[in-house]
């Protein structure tokens, strides 16, 4: 599979309380040009949502977010997750994600964590929580000494700040929740979600080298 970071400029970060919303939501995101979808394991509906998207939305590349343990790695892949995202990492979790056979983005927020992952042969990472951890200025400062590290910053990113992140040479995509307003989900306004996805997919031109 193409690198998760290169599938689209924005990876929607999805929190679903009702698995019945998973398929229409995923179809709207894919129709809007965002095939990579991160379903976070924060609700009881998450694994069923991943399972349904994997089975019923062929254009979607569904992944599991908030992966914290080897058990959630196994359960996510069994449900059909094609990539894994964690907010942080340990050697135990990293080994489980590596052994899963699917691409993964371990979370980092410090230079030492980035160096430790590079030492282990991992070059693609989630930068989280992006804004709280230093934002664009921090990532820009890492590009010089650690040019091989590539990031998907997530956490506090908005439609206004996303292009500025994407312009950085070490950022290939961003994670975002703004595509999924609570009122749109509550009213099942999939047309609005598709329109927001289309706007986000157009940010691809802002990507750095």
Backbone as JSON Lines, residues from 0, in Angstrom:
{"i":0,"aa":"X","n":[0.83,-1.2,0.0],"ca":[0.0,0.0,0.0],"c":[0.87,1.25,0.0]}
{"i":1,"aa":"X","n":[0.41,2.27,-0.71],"ca":[1.08,3.57,-0.65],"c":[1.16,4.01,0.8]}
{"i":2,"aa":"X","n":[2.18,4.77,1.15],"ca":[2.3,5.27,2.52],"c":[1.01,5.96,2.95]}
{"i":3,"aa":"X","n":[0.6,5.71,4.17],"ca":[-0.61,6.36,4.71],"c":[-0.48,7.88,4.59]}
{"i":4,"aa":"X","n":[0.73,8.39,4.77],"ca":[0.93,9.83,4.74],"c":[0.67,10.43,3.36]}
{"i":5,"aa":"X","n":[0.72,9.59,2.33],"ca":[0.59,10.09,0.96],"c":[-0.78,9.86,0.34]}
{"i":6,"aa":"X","n":[-1.7,9.27,1.08],"ca":[-3.02,8.97,0.53],"c":[-3.85,10.23,0.31]}
{"i":7,"aa":"X","n":[-3.75,11.19,1.2],"ca":[-4.52,12.43,1.11],"c":[-3.89,13.45,2.04]}
{"i":8,"aa":"X","n":[-4.13,14.75,1.8],"ca":[-3.52,15.76,2.66],"c":[-4.11,15.8,4.07]}
{"i":9,"aa":"X","n":[-5.32,15.27,4.22],"ca":[-5.97,15.28,5.53],"c":[-6.5,13.88,5.83]}
{"i":10,"aa":"X","n":[-6.22,13.38,7.04],"ca":[-6.82,12.14,7.52],"c":[-7.89,12.52,8.53]}
{"i":11,"aa":"X","n":[-9.16,12.29,8.21],"ca":[-10.22,12.6,9.17],"c":[-10.08,11.71,10.41]}
{"i":12,"aa":"X","n":[-10.19,12.33,11.58],"ca":[-10.15,11.59,12.84],"c":[-11.59,11.44,13.33]}
{"i":13,"aa":"X","n":[-12.08,10.21,13.3],"ca":[-13.5,9.94,13.48],"c":[-13.76,9.29,14.84]}
{"i":14,"aa":"X","n":[-14.7,9.86,15.58],"ca":[-15.18,9.26,16.83],"c":[-16.66,8.95,16.64]}
{"i":15,"aa":"X","n":[-17.0,7.67,16.66],"ca":[-18.39,7.26,16.38],"c":[-19.01,6.59,17.59]}
{"i":16,"aa":"X","n":[-20.19,7.06,17.97],"ca":[-20.95,6.41,19.03],"c":[-21.92,5.38,18.48]}
{"i":17,"aa":"X","n":[-22.24,5.51,17.19],"ca":[-23.21,4.62,16.55],"c":[-22.58,4.03,15.29]}
{"i":18,"aa":"X","n":[-22.36,2.73,15.3],"ca":[-21.72,2.08,14.15],"c":[-22.58,2.18,12.89]}
{"i":19,"aa":"X","n":[-23.87,2.42,13.03],"ca":[-24.73,2.57,11.86],"c":[-24.36,3.8,11.03]}
{"i":20,"aa":"X","n":[-23.66,4.75,11.65],"ca":[-23.24,5.96,10.92],"c":[-21.95,5.73,10.12]}
{"i":21,"aa":"X","n":[-21.27,4.62,10.38],"ca":[-19.93,4.43,9.83],"c":[-19.91,4.41,8.32]}
{"i":22,"aa":"X","n":[-20.78,3.64,7.7],"ca":[-20.74,3.47,6.25],"c":[-21.13,4.76,5.52]}
{"i":23,"aa":"X","n":[-22.27,5.4,5.85],"ca":[-22.58,6.65,5.14],"c":[-21.54,7.74,5.37]}
{"i":24,"aa":"X","n":[-20.97,7.79,6.57],"ca":[-19.92,8.77,6.85],"c":[-18.69,8.5,5.99]}
{"i":25,"aa":"X","n":[-18.27,7.25,5.94],"ca":[-17.09,6.9,5.15],"c":[-17.33,7.16,3.67]}
{"i":26,"aa":"X","n":[-18.52,6.84,3.19],"ca":[-18.82,7.1,1.78],"c":[-18.74,8.59,1.46]}
{"i":27,"aa":"X","n":[-19.2,9.43,2.39],"ca":[-19.14,10.88,2.18],"c":[-17.7,11.36,2.15]}
{"i":28,"aa":"X","n":[-16.86,10.85,3.03],"ca":[-15.46,11.25,3.07],"c":[-14.73,10.81,1.8]}
{"i":29,"aa":"X","n":[-14.98,9.58,1.37],"ca":[-14.33,9.08,0.16],"c":[-14.8,9.88,-1.06]}
{"i":30,"aa":"X","n":[-16.1,10.17,-1.13],"ca":[-16.63,10.95,-2.25],"c":[-16.02,12.34,-2.29]}
{"i":31,"aa":"X","n":[-15.65,12.85,-1.11],"ca":[-15.02,14.16,-1.04],"c":[-13.53,14.15,-1.3]}
{"i":32,"aa":"X","n":[-12.96,12.96,-1.53],"ca":[-11.55,12.86,-1.88],"c":[-10.62,12.5,-0.75]}
{"i":33,"aa":"X","n":[-11.18,12.0,0.35],"ca":[-10.34,11.62,1.5],"c":[-10.53,10.13,1.81]}
{"i":34,"aa":"X","n":[-9.73,9.27,1.18],"ca":[-9.91,7.82,1.37],"c":[-9.4,7.29,2.71]}
{"i":35,"aa":"X","n":[-8.37,7.91,3.28],"ca":[-7.82,7.43,4.55],"c":[-8.67,7.94,5.7]}
{"i":36,"aa":"X","n":[-9.2,7.04,6.51],"ca":[-10.11,7.4,7.59],"c":[-9.63,6.74,8.88]}
{"i":37,"aa":"X","n":[-9.34,7.54,9.88],"ca":[-8.91,7.02,11.18],"c":[-10.1,6.97,12.13]}
{"i":38,"aa":"X","n":[-10.53,5.78,12.48],"ca":[-11.6,5.6,13.46],"c":[-10.95,5.35,14.81]}
{"i":39,"aa":"X","n":[-11.18,6.24,15.75],"ca":[-10.51,6.12,17.04],"c":[-11.21,5.1,17.94]}
{"i":40,"aa":"X","n":[-10.41,4.38,18.69],"ca":[-10.94,3.34,19.57],"c":[-11.35,3.94,20.92]}
{"i":41,"aa":"X","n":[-12.15,4.99,20.85],"ca":[-12.57,5.68,22.08],"c":[-13.99,5.32,22.48]}
{"i":42,"aa":"X","n":[-14.68,4.6,21.64],"ca":[-16.08,4.25,21.93],"c":[-16.29,2.76,21.7]}
{"i":43,"aa":"X","n":[-17.33,2.19,22.32],"ca":[-17.62,0.77,22.12],"c":[-17.98,0.43,20.68]}
{"i":44,"aa":"X","n":[-18.4,1.44,19.9],"ca":[-18.82,1.19,18.52],"c":[-17.65,1.14,17.54]}
{"i":45,"aa":"X","n":[-16.45,1.48,17.99],"ca":[-15.33,1.7,17.07],"c":[-14.98,0.47,16.22]}
{"i":46,"aa":"X","n":[-14.8,-0.67,16.85],"ca":[-14.38,-1.85,16.09],"c":[-15.46,-2.29,15.09]}
{"i":47,"aa":"X","n":[-16.71,-2.18,15.49],"ca":[-17.79,-2.53,14.56],"c":[-17.81,-1.53,13.41]}
{"i":48,"aa":"X","n":[-17.54,-0.25,13.7],"ca":[-17.49,0.77,12.65],"c":[-16.37,0.45,11.65]}
{"i":49,"aa":"X","n":[-15.2,0.08,12.15],"ca":[-14.08,-0.3,11.28],"c":[-14.47,-1.5,10.42]}
{"i":50,"aa":"X","n":[-15.09,-2.47,11.05],"ca":[-15.5,-3.7,10.34],"c":[-16.46,-3.36,9.2]}
{"i":51,"aa":"X","n":[-17.42,-2.51,9.45],"ca":[-18.42,-2.17,8.43],"c":[-17.8,-1.36,7.29]}
{"i":52,"aa":"X","n":[-16.95,-0.4,7.64],"ca":[-16.32,0.4,6.58],"c":[-15.45,-0.49,5.7]}
{"i":53,"aa":"X","n":[-14.68,-1.38,6.34],"ca":[-13.8,-2.27,5.57],"c":[-14.6,-3.16,4.63]}
{"i":54,"aa":"X","n":[-15.78,-3.58,5.05],"ca":[-16.58,-4.52,4.27],"c":[-17.43,-3.83,3.2]}
{"i":55,"aa":"X","n":[-17.85,-2.57,3.47],"ca":[-18.89,-1.97,2.63],"c":[-18.47,-0.72,1.87]}
{"i":56,"aa":"X","n":[-17.27,-0.2,2.13],"ca":[-16.84,1.02,1.43],"c":[-15.5,0.71,0.75]}
{"i":57,"aa":"X","n":[-15.55,0.18,-0.47],"ca":[-14.33,-0.27,-1.15],"c":[-13.29,0.83,-1.34]}
{"i":58,"aa":"X","n":[-13.7,2.06,-1.5],"ca":[-12.74,3.13,-1.73],"c":[-12.06,3.64,-0.49]}
{"i":59,"aa":"X","n":[-12.49,3.16,0.67],"ca":[-11.94,3.65,1.93],"c":[-10.71,2.84,2.36]}
{"i":60,"aa":"X","n":[-9.74,3.54,2.93],"ca":[-8.61,2.89,3.6],"c":[-8.8,3.21,5.07]}
{"i":61,"aa":"X","n":[-9.46,2.3,5.77],"ca":[-9.84,2.57,7.16],"c":[-8.73,2.13,8.1]}
{"i":62,"aa":"X","n":[-8.46,2.97,9.09],"ca":[-7.46,2.67,10.09],"c":[-8.02,2.82,11.49]}
{"i":63,"aa":"X","n":[-7.28,2.34,12.46],"ca":[-7.67,2.45,13.86],"c":[-6.77,3.44,14.56]}
{"i":64,"aa":"X","n":[-7.38,4.36,15.31],"ca":[-6.62,5.33,16.08],"c":[-6.77,5.06,17.57]}
{"i":65,"aa":"X","n":[-5.97,5.76,18.36],"ca":[-5.94,5.56,19.81],"c":[-5.63,4.1,20.14]}
{"i":66,"aa":"X","n":[-4.71,3.52,19.36],"ca":[-4.24,2.16,19.62],"c":[-3.23,2.22,20.76]}
{"i":67,"aa":"X","n":[-3.51,1.51,21.85],"ca":[-2.69,1.66,23.06],"c":[-2.03,0.37,23.54]}
{"i":68,"aa":"X","n":[-2.54,-0.78,23.11],"ca":[-2.04,-2.05,23.63],"c":[-1.9,-3.07,22.5]}
{"i":69,"aa":"X","n":[-1.11,-4.11,22.72],"ca":[-1.04,-5.18,21.73],"c":[-2.41,-5.78,21.44]}
{"i":70,"aa":"X","n":[-3.28,-5.85,22.45],"ca":[-4.62,-6.39,22.24],"c":[-5.43,-5.54,21.28]}
{"i":71,"aa":"X","n":[-5.32,-4.22,21.39],"ca":[-6.08,-3.37,20.47],"c":[-5.48,-3.43,19.06]}
{"i":72,"aa":"X","n":[-4.19,-3.67,18.96],"ca":[-3.58,-3.88,17.65],"c":[-4.21,-5.1,16.98]}
{"i":73,"aa":"X","n":[-4.25,-6.21,17.7],"ca":[-4.8,-7.45,17.16],"c":[-6.27,-7.3,16.79]}
{"i":74,"aa":"X","n":[-7.05,-6.7,17.69],"ca":[-8.47,-6.53,17.44],"c":[-8.76,-5.62,16.27]}
{"i":75,"aa":"X","n":[-7.96,-4.57,16.12],"ca":[-8.17,-3.63,15.03],"c":[-7.89,-4.26,13.68]}
{"i":76,"aa":"X","n":[-6.79,-5.0,13.59],"ca":[-6.44,-5.64,12.32],"c":[-7.47,-6.72,11.98]}
{"i":77,"aa":"X","n":[-7.93,-7.45,12.99],"ca":[-8.94,-8.48,12.76],"c":[-10.24,-7.86,12.25]}
{"i":78,"aa":"X","n":[-10.53,-6.63,12.67],"ca":[-11.75,-5.95,12.24],"c":[-11.64,-5.38,10.83]}
{"i":79,"aa":"X","n":[-10.39,-5.31,10.32],"ca":[-10.21,-4.81,8.97],"c":[-9.4,-3.54,8.85]}
{"i":80,"aa":"X","n":[-8.83,-3.08,9.96],"ca":[-8.01,-1.86,9.9],"c":[-6.81,-2.07,9.0]}
{"i":81,"aa":"X","n":[-6.55,-1.1,8.12],"ca":[-5.43,-1.21,7.19],"c":[-4.25,-0.33,7.6]}
{"i":82,"aa":"X","n":[-4.41,0.42,8.67],"ca":[-3.29,1.11,9.28],"c":[-3.63,1.38,10.74]}
{"i":83,"aa":"X","n":[-2.61,1.66,11.53],"ca":[-2.76,1.86,12.97],"c":[-2.13,3.19,13.37]}
{"i":84,"aa":"X","n":[-2.77,3.88,14.31],"ca":[-2.26,5.16,14.81],"c":[-2.31,5.14,16.32]}
{"i":85,"aa":"X","n":[-1.21,5.53,16.95],"ca":[-1.19,5.6,18.41],"c":[-0.83,7.02,18.84]}
{"i":86,"aa":"X","n":[-1.32,7.47,20.01],"ca":[-0.97,8.8,20.49],"c":[0.44,8.88,21.05]}
{"i":87,"aa":"X","n":[1.0,7.72,21.37],"ca":[2.37,7.62,21.88],"c":[2.83,6.19,21.66]}
{"i":88,"aa":"X","n":[3.99,5.84,22.18],"ca":[4.46,4.48,21.95],"c":[5.37,4.01,23.07]}
{"i":89,"aa":"X","n":[5.43,2.68,23.19],"ca":[6.4,1.99,24.04],"c":[7.02,0.91,23.15]}
{"i":90,"aa":"X","n":[8.08,0.31,23.61],"ca":[8.68,-0.77,22.81],"c":[7.7,-1.92,22.62]}
{"i":91,"aa":"X","n":[6.92,-2.22,23.64],"ca":[5.94,-3.31,23.54],"c":[4.9,-3.01,22.47]}
{"i":92,"aa":"X","n":[4.37,-1.8,22.51],"ca":[3.35,-1.42,21.53],"c":[3.95,-1.33,20.13]}
{"i":93,"aa":"X","n":[5.16,-0.8,20.03],"ca":[5.81,-0.68,18.73],"c":[6.03,-2.06,18.11]}
{"i":94,"aa":"X","n":[6.45,-3.01,18.92],"ca":[6.67,-4.38,18.41],"c":[5.35,-4.97,17.91]}
{"i":95,"aa":"X","n":[4.29,-4.76,18.66],"ca":[2.99,-5.29,18.24],"c":[2.52,-4.66,16.94]}
{"i":96,"aa":"X","n":[2.71,-3.36,16.79],"ca":[2.3,-2.69,15.56],"c":[3.15,-3.15,14.39]}
{"i":97,"aa":"X","n":[4.44,-3.29,14.62],"ca":[5.33,-3.76,13.55],"c":[4.96,-5.19,13.13]}
{"i":98,"aa":"X","n":[4.65,-6.04,14.11],"ca":[4.32,-7.43,13.82],"c":[2.94,-7.6,13.18]}
{"i":99,"aa":"X","n":[2.13,-6.55,13.22],"ca":[0.76,-6.66,12.7],"c":[0.71,-6.81,11.19]}
{"i":100,"aa":"X","n":[1.76,-6.34,10.52],"ca":[1.8,-6.44,9.07],"c":[1.13,-5.29,8.35]}
{"i":101,"aa":"X","n":[0.57,-4.32,9.07],"ca":[-0.04,-3.16,8.43],"c":[0.76,-1.91,8.79]}
{"i":102,"aa":"X","n":[0.68,-0.85,7.97],"ca":[1.41,0.37,8.28],"c":[0.94,0.97,9.6]}
{"i":103,"aa":"X","n":[1.84,1.71,10.25],"ca":[1.48,2.3,11.54],"c":[2.16,3.65,11.72]}
{"i":104,"aa":"X","n":[1.5,4.5,12.5],"ca":[2.03,5.83,12.82],"c":[2.1,5.96,14.34]}
{"i":105,"aa":"X","n":[3.26,5.7,14.94],"ca":[3.38,5.89,16.39],"c":[3.44,7.38,16.72]}
{"i":106,"aa":"X","n":[2.84,7.74,17.84],"ca":[2.79,9.15,18.21],"c":[4.03,9.62,18.93]}
{"i":107,"aa":"X","n":[4.45,10.85,18.62],"ca":[5.6,11.48,19.27],"c":[5.26,12.93,19.59]}
{"i":108,"aa":"X","n":[5.94,13.46,20.6],"ca":[5.8,14.9,20.89],"c":[7.12,15.53,21.31]}
{"i":109,"aa":"X","n":[8.2,14.73,21.31],"ca":[9.52,15.26,21.68],"c":[10.58,14.79,20.7]}
{"i":110,"aa":"X","n":[11.69,15.54,20.65],"ca":[12.8,15.18,19.79],"c":[13.37,13.81,20.16]}
{"i":111,"aa":"X","n":[13.46,13.53,21.45],"ca":[14.02,12.24,21.89],"c":[13.18,11.07,21.39]}
{"i":112,"aa":"X","n":[11.85,11.24,21.39],"ca":[10.99,10.17,20.89],"c":[11.21,9.95,19.4]}
{"i":113,"aa":"X","n":[11.38,11.04,18.67],"ca":[11.63,10.94,17.22],"c":[12.94,10.21,16.98]}
{"i":114,"aa":"X","n":[13.98,10.6,17.69],"ca":[15.29,9.97,17.52],"c":[15.21,8.48,17.87]}
{"i":115,"aa":"X","n":[14.49,8.15,18.94],"ca":[14.36,6.76,19.34],"c":[13.66,5.92,18.27]}
{"i":116,"aa":"X","n":[12.66,6.5,17.62],"ca":[11.98,5.77,16.54],"c":[12.88,5.62,15.32]}
{"i":117,"aa":"X","n":[13.6,6.69,14.97],"ca":[14.52,6.59,13.84],"c":[15.57,5.51,14.09]}
{"i":118,"aa":"X","n":[16.01,5.41,15.34],"ca":[16.99,4.38,15.71],"c":[16.42,2.98,15.48]}
{"i":119,"aa":"X","n":[15.09,2.86,15.59],"ca":[14.41,1.58,15.4],"c":[13.93,1.39,13.96]}
{"i":120,"aa":"X","n":[14.31,2.29,13.08],"ca":[13.96,2.13,11.68],"c":[12.6,2.68,11.28]}
{"i":121,"aa":"X","n":[11.95,3.44,12.17],"ca":[10.64,4.01,11.88],"c":[10.82,5.46,11.47]}
{"i":122,"aa":"X","n":[10.32,5.83,10.3],"ca":[10.5,7.2,9.8],"c":[9.19,7.97,9.68]}
{"i":123,"aa":"X","n":[8.04,7.28,9.78],"ca":[6.74,7.94,9.65],"c":[6.03,7.92,11.0]}
{"i":124,"aa":"X","n":[5.59,9.1,11.44],"ca":[5.09,9.26,12.8],"c":[3.91,10.22,12.85]}
{"i":125,"aa":"X","n":[3.14,10.09,13.92],"ca":[2.1,11.06,14.24],"c":[2.71,12.05,15.23]}
{"i":126,"aa":"X","n":[2.54,13.35,14.99],"ca":[2.99,14.37,15.95],"c":[1.76,14.81,16.72]}
{"i":127,"aa":"X","n":[1.72,14.48,18.02],"ca":[0.52,14.68,18.83],"c":[0.88,14.99,20.27]}
{"i":128,"aa":"X","n":[0.15,15.89,20.91],"ca":[-0.88,16.79,20.38],"c":[-0.22,18.0,19.71]}
{"i":129,"aa":"X","n":[-0.45,18.15,18.43],"ca":[0.35,19.06,17.6],"c":[0.45,20.48,18.16]}
{"i":130,"aa":"X","n":[-0.69,21.12,18.35],"ca":[-0.64,22.51,18.8],"c":[-0.06,22.63,20.2]}
{"i":131,"aa":"X","n":[-0.49,21.77,21.1],"ca":[-0.01,21.82,22.49],"c":[1.47,21.48,22.6]}
{"i":132,"aa":"X","n":[1.99,20.68,21.66],"ca":[3.38,20.23,21.72],"c":[4.36,21.15,21.0]}
{"i":133,"aa":"X","n":[3.89,22.26,20.49],"ca":[4.8,23.21,19.84],"c":[4.44,23.57,18.41]}
{"i":134,"aa":"X","n":[3.52,22.82,17.84],"ca":[2.97,23.19,16.54],"c":[3.97,23.27,15.41]}
{"i":135,"aa":"X","n":[3.68,24.19,14.48],"ca":[4.49,24.32,13.27],"c":[5.94,24.69,13.57]}
{"i":136,"aa":"X","n":[6.13,25.57,14.55],"ca":[7.5,26.01,14.87],"c":[8.35,24.82,15.33]}
{"i":137,"aa":"X","n":[7.76,23.95,16.11],"ca":[8.51,22.78,16.61],"c":[8.86,21.84,15.45]}
{"i":138,"aa":"X","n":[7.87,21.55,14.61],"ca":[8.13,20.66,13.48],"c":[9.16,21.25,12.53]}
{"i":139,"aa":"X","n":[9.07,22.54,12.3],"ca":[10.03,23.19,11.41],"c":[11.45,23.05,11.95]}
{"i":140,"aa":"X","n":[11.58,23.14,13.28],"ca":[12.91,23.04,13.89],"c":[13.47,21.62,13.81]}
{"i":141,"aa":"X","n":[12.6,20.62,13.63],"ca":[13.08,19.23,13.51],"c":[13.55,18.9,12.1]}
{"i":142,"aa":"X","n":[13.1,19.67,11.11],"ca":[13.39,19.33,9.71],"c":[14.87,19.35,9.39]}
{"i":143,"aa":"X","n":[15.6,20.27,10.0],"ca":[17.03,20.37,9.72],"c":[17.83,19.2,10.25]}
{"i":144,"aa":"X","n":[17.79,18.94,11.57],"ca":[18.62,17.85,12.11],"c":[18.07,16.46,11.85]}
{"i":145,"aa":"X","n":[16.74,16.34,11.59],"ca":[16.12,15.02,11.43],"c":[15.3,14.99,10.14]}
{"i":146,"aa":"X","n":[15.93,15.18,8.99],"ca":[15.19,15.31,7.73],"c":[14.48,14.04,7.3]}
{"i":147,"aa":"X","n":[14.91,12.89,7.81],"ca":[14.3,11.63,7.37],"c":[12.96,11.36,8.04]}
{"i":148,"aa":"X","n":[12.66,12.08,9.12],"ca":[11.39,11.88,9.83],"c":[10.26,12.6,9.1]}
{"i":149,"aa":"X","n":[9.13,11.89,8.9],"ca":[7.96,12.46,8.24],"c":[6.78,12.36,9.2]}
{"i":150,"aa":"X","n":[5.95,13.4,9.19],"ca":[4.93,13.51,10.23],"c":[3.52,13.73,9.7]}
{"i":151,"aa":"X","n":[2.57,13.23,10.5],"ca":[1.16,13.6,10.38],"c":[0.77,14.27,11.69]}
{"i":152,"aa":"X","n":[0.86,15.61,11.76],"ca":[0.47,16.29,12.98],"c":[-1.05,16.24,13.19]}
{"i":153,"aa":"X","n":[-1.44,16.02,14.42],"ca":[-2.86,15.91,14.78],"c":[-3.06,16.53,16.15]}
{"i":154,"aa":"X","n":[-4.16,17.25,16.31],"ca":[-4.48,17.83,17.61],"c":[-4.52,19.35,17.55]}
{"i":155,"aa":"X","n":[-5.73,19.9,17.44],"ca":[-5.89,21.34,17.43],"c":[-5.71,22.0,16.08]}
{"i":156,"aa":"X","n":[-5.58,21.21,15.02],"ca":[-5.38,21.77,13.68],"c":[-6.73,22.18,13.09]}
{"i":157,"aa":"X","n":[-6.73,23.33,12.42],"ca":[-7.95,23.9,11.86],"c":[-7.8,24.05,10.35]}
{"i":158,"aa":"X","n":[-8.89,24.37,9.64],"ca":[-8.77,24.62,8.21],"c":[-7.81,25.76,7.9]}
{"i":159,"aa":"X","n":[-7.7,26.72,8.83],"ca":[-6.8,27.85,8.61],"c":[-5.34,27.47,8.8]}
{"i":160,"aa":"X","n":[-5.05,26.63,9.78],"ca":[-3.66,26.29,10.07],"c":[-3.16,25.1,9.25]}
{"i":161,"aa":"X","n":[-4.07,24.28,8.72],"ca":[-3.66,23.08,7.98],"c":[-2.71,23.39,6.82]}
{"i":162,"aa":"X","n":[-2.98,24.4,5.98],"ca":[-2.06,24.67,4.88],"c":[-0.66,25.06,5.35]}
{"i":163,"aa":"X","n":[-0.57,25.71,6.5],"ca":[0.74,26.11,7.02],"c":[1.52,24.89,7.5]}
{"i":164,"aa":"X","n":[0.83,23.93,8.09],"ca":[1.49,22.67,8.44],"c":[1.94,21.92,7.18]}
{"i":165,"aa":"X","n":[1.05,21.85,6.2],"ca":[1.33,21.08,4.99],"c":[2.46,21.68,4.16]}
{"i":166,"aa":"X","n":[2.75,22.94,4.38],"ca":[3.83,23.59,3.65],"c":[5.21,23.2,4.19]}
{"i":167,"aa":"X","n":[5.25,22.59,5.38],"ca":[6.52,22.18,5.96],"c":[7.08,20.98,5.21]}
{"i":168,"aa":"X","n":[8.39,20.9,5.01],"ca":[8.97,19.82,4.22],"c":[8.83,18.44,4.86]}
{"i":169,"aa":"X","n":[8.65,18.39,6.18],"ca":[8.56,17.1,6.86],"c":[7.13,16.7,7.22]}
{"i":170,"aa":"X","n":[6.15,17.43,6.69],"ca":[4.73,17.12,6.92],"c":[4.09,16.71,5.6]}
{"i":171,"aa":"X","n":[3.49,15.51,5.59],"ca":[2.84,15.03,4.37],"c":[1.32,15.07,4.46]}
{"i":172,"aa":"X","n":[0.79,15.04,5.68],"ca":[-0.65,15.14,5.86],"c":[-0.91,15.6,7.29]}
{"i":173,"aa":"X","n":[-2.14,15.98,7.56],"ca":[-2.53,16.35,8.92],"c":[-3.77,15.55,9.3]}
{"i":174,"aa":"X","n":[-3.95,15.36,10.58],"ca":[-5.17,14.73,11.07],"c":[-6.12,15.81,11.55]}
{"i":175,"aa":"X","n":[-7.41,15.63,11.27],"ca":[-8.34,16.67,11.64],"c":[-9.72,16.17,12.01]}
{"i":176,"aa":"X","n":[-10.36,16.89,12.93],"ca":[-11.73,16.57,13.32],"c":[-12.72,17.6,12.79]}
{"i":177,"aa":"X","n":[-12.21,18.69,12.2],"ca":[-13.12,19.75,11.78],"c":[-14.05,19.3,10.65]}
{"i":178,"aa":"X","n":[-13.7,18.21,9.96],"ca":[-14.53,17.7,8.87],"c":[-15.81,17.07,9.38]}
{"i":179,"aa":"X","n":[-15.87,16.84,10.68],"ca":[-16.98,16.08,11.26],"c":[-17.63,16.87,12.4]}
{"i":180,"aa":"X","n":[-18.27,17.99,12.08],"ca":[-18.92,18.79,13.13],"c":[-19.98,17.97,13.85]}
{"i":181,"aa":"X","n":[-20.07,18.18,15.16],"ca":[-21.01,17.39,15.96],"c":[-22.44,17.52,15.46]}
{"i":182,"aa":"X","n":[-22.81,18.74,15.03],"ca":[-24.19,18.91,14.59],"c":[-24.45,18.18,13.27]}
{"i":183,"aa":"X","n":[-23.43,18.11,12.4],"ca":[-23.6,17.38,11.14],"c":[-23.76,15.89,11.4]}
{"i":184,"aa":"X","n":[-22.98,15.35,12.35],"ca":[-23.11,13.94,12.69],"c":[-24.47,13.66,13.33]}
{"i":185,"aa":"X","n":[-24.89,14.56,14.21],"ca":[-26.17,14.36,14.9],"c":[-27.34,14.35,13.92]}
{"i":186,"aa":"X","n":[-27.25,15.2,12.9],"ca":[-28.34,15.3,11.93],"c":[-28.12,14.4,10.7]}
{"i":187,"aa":"X","n":[-27.0,13.67,10.73],"ca":[-26.64,12.78,9.62],"c":[-26.59,13.54,8.29]}
{"i":188,"aa":"X","n":[-25.99,14.71,8.35],"ca":[-25.86,15.56,7.16],"c":[-24.61,15.16,6.39]}
{"i":189,"aa":"X","n":[-24.7,14.05,5.68],"ca":[-23.54,13.51,4.98],"c":[-23.13,14.4,3.81]}
{"i":190,"aa":"X","n":[-24.06,15.15,3.27],"ca":[-23.72,16.09,2.2],"c":[-22.77,17.16,2.69]}
{"i":191,"aa":"X","n":[-22.98,17.63,3.9],"ca":[-22.09,18.64,4.48],"c":[-20.71,18.05,4.74]}
{"i":192,"aa":"X","n":[-20.68,16.81,5.23],"ca":[-19.4,16.15,5.47],"c":[-18.64,15.99,4.16]}
{"i":193,"aa":"X","n":[-19.33,15.6,3.1],"ca":[-18.67,15.47,1.8],"c":[-18.11,16.8,1.32]}
{"i":194,"aa":"X","n":[-18.87,17.88,1.52],"ca":[-18.4,19.2,1.09],"c":[-17.15,19.61,1.87]}
{"i":195,"aa":"X","n":[-17.14,19.35,3.17],"ca":[-15.96,19.68,3.98],"c":[-14.77,18.82,3.57]}
{"i":196,"aa":"X","n":[-15.03,17.56,3.24],"ca":[-13.96,16.67,2.79],"c":[-13.38,17.17,1.47]}
{"i":197,"aa":"X","n":[-14.25,17.64,0.58],"ca":[-13.78,18.13,-0.72],"c":[-12.86,19.35,-0.53]}
{"i":198,"aa":"X","n":[-13.26,20.23,0.39],"ca":[-12.42,21.4,0.67],"c":[-11.07,20.97,1.25]}
{"i":199,"aa":"X","n":[-11.09,19.98,2.13],"ca":[-9.86,19.51,2.75],"c":[-8.95,18.81,1.73]}
{"i":200,"aa":"X","n":[-9.55,18.05,0.83],"ca":[-8.74,17.34,-0.16],"c":[-8.02,18.32,-1.09]}
{"i":201,"aa":"X","n":[-8.6,19.49,-1.27],"ca":[-7.99,20.5,-2.13],"c":[-6.73,21.11,-1.5]}
{"i":202,"aa":"X","n":[-6.49,20.82,-0.22],"ca":[-5.3,21.35,0.46],"c":[-4.03,20.63,0.0]}
{"i":203,"aa":"X","n":[-4.19,19.62,-0.82],"ca":[-3.01,18.87,-1.26],"c":[-1.96,19.72,-1.92]}
{"i":204,"aa":"X","n":[-2.38,20.8,-2.56],"ca":[-1.42,21.68,-3.22],"c":[-0.5,22.41,-2.27]}
{"i":205,"aa":"X","n":[-0.87,22.4,-0.97],"ca":[-0.05,23.09,0.02],"c":[1.09,22.23,0.54]}
{"i":206,"aa":"X","n":[1.12,20.95,0.14],"ca":[2.13,20.04,0.69],"c":[3.54,20.49,0.37]}
{"i":207,"aa":"X","n":[4.41,20.28,1.35],"ca":[5.81,20.61,1.17],"c":[6.51,19.57,0.3]}
{"i":208,"aa":"X","n":[7.81,19.75,0.14],"ca":[8.6,18.83,-0.7],"c":[8.63,17.44,-0.12]}
